């Protein structure tokens, strides 16, 4: 095997099955496509069926399963893993990408907005990790990638429950890595910077906030969903077998300022 072939194997996801929550649009769709381009079959989890991403993945010659449901339903994480195992026989990779955000000044923030965000962004992440890890542990092999945020490190403005949930994602990632490493399971996170997605539409429409944020990004631009492809393939592949409990920031240099 020559060096080029060795590198291809190092980053190959051939014969792997990857679950991507929120996988049909935005960041999730790009990460799902990146995993499929590296060879993985994909389970797209979303709150409603969307055909565009599934069709694009099938166009690459990969198998696709769409699982539709609500991550605030406490039975749903287990059902996702059960349906994946039934269809593909195993779970190799889990990308916990789905999340919601509520923007309200702290003095007006409601209990419902707090609970809704924490349920989807924190609670479901842990229990989907747990369900996937139980299957991965049978083979002593697996990769879990949780999607954190710059607000895993910073407080943000008007998003207290989102900041709390993403802080939880970073800490749960480390806690799981400590326990699951001996099971051959790597647990890491990606913290995207300011990305051009539906979640940031309000920010991008606010001229002052858009300018303030843009001026701080050393790369001179906001990120786009495809900027996460390399990071998710790396953390899903054999290339990252000795990386565990890490939060990889993909932010154009924002945190360096």
Secondary structure, 3 states (H helix, E strand, C coil): CCHHHHHHHHCCCCCCEEEEECCCCHHHHHHHHHHHHCCCEEEEEECCCCHHHHHHHHHCCCCEEEEECCCCCCCHHHHHHHHHHHHHCCCCEEEECCCCCCCCCHHHCCHHHHHHHHHHHHHHHHHHHHHHHHHHCCCCCEEEEEECCHHHCCCCCCCHHHHHHHHHHHHHHHHHHHHHHHHCEEEEEEEECCECCHHHHHHHHCHHHHHHHHHHCCCCCCECHHHHHHHHHHHHCHHHCCCCCCEEEECCCHHHC
